[in-house]
Amino acid sequence: MIRDITLGQYFPGNSVIHRLDARTKIIATLLYIVELFVVNNFWGFIIAGAVLAIIIAVSKVPVKFIFRGLTPVLMIIAFTFFLNIFMVDGRILWQWKFLHITYEGLIRAFFMAVRLVLLIIGSSMMTLTTKPIALTDGLEKLLKPFSKIGLPSHELALMMTIALRFIPTLMEETDKIIKAQQARGSDFESGNIIQRAKSLIPILIPLFVSSFRIAQELALAMEARCYHGGSGRTRMNEIHFHKGDAIAAVLMVLFLAVIIASRYIPTIF
């Protein structure tokens, strides 16, 4: 399950989505997340899902690889789904003692589950189709206007990119530690919740030690390459907006307009 996390990973390719400017993809991802919370009916989610399906098809990233990233968060999605079913008041469809399921709860639970799935997949598409160095440059360019008020744009962009980049690395390290502990006879499956929580201690301590080791190696590598922050730093490949980015910007505006219009489409549900 740990290896199923796709957030922060890059899938090599040369599709239209891969060739887009990193800034375009960052803005598009943020806009897509906002639009998911604007949607309030089935038509809106159908449109949002169809747009995401088109993006996945154009990017040529394997669908199995993308949906594999949902495996680690299935419990969170299921918990959110059932929480909304039993906690929302409305027209009661089923009741047993203090538990009850309402029509409004079912609709909201479905919306929240679909919203989380689309949000996770949409966010993963940005990292899957953008190289880490391009993502850093794109974030820095977007944050650069704020440097006039003292915001360290380069440092913030670098920290955010490193955090995303090392999610898969830390997950692989965790997987190695779990297998090593299991080879020594550790049991992480049996017992109640408290016992399972205690069994994680042999994993957390080596993971912290490994994290500090990786951070130290990264710092030494940056120093060996004479890294001194963003001042006076040059790039081998400068990022530029192209025709494809202009087309993507127009499509983003059209998508936003369609999503807003979908709020006023009557629905039978």
Secondary structure by P-SEA (a helix, b strand, c coil): cccccccccccccccccccccaaaaaaaaaaaaaaaaacccaaaaaaaaaaaaaaaaaacccccccccccccaaaaaaaaaaaaacccccccccccccccccaaaaaaaaaaaaaaaaaaaaaaaaaaaccaaaaaaaaaaaaccccccccaaaaaaaaaaaaaaaaaaaaaaaaaaaaaaaaaccccccccaaaaaaaaaaaaaaaaaaaaaaaaaaaaaaaaacccccccccccbbbbbcaaaaaaaaaaaaaaaaaaaaaaccccc
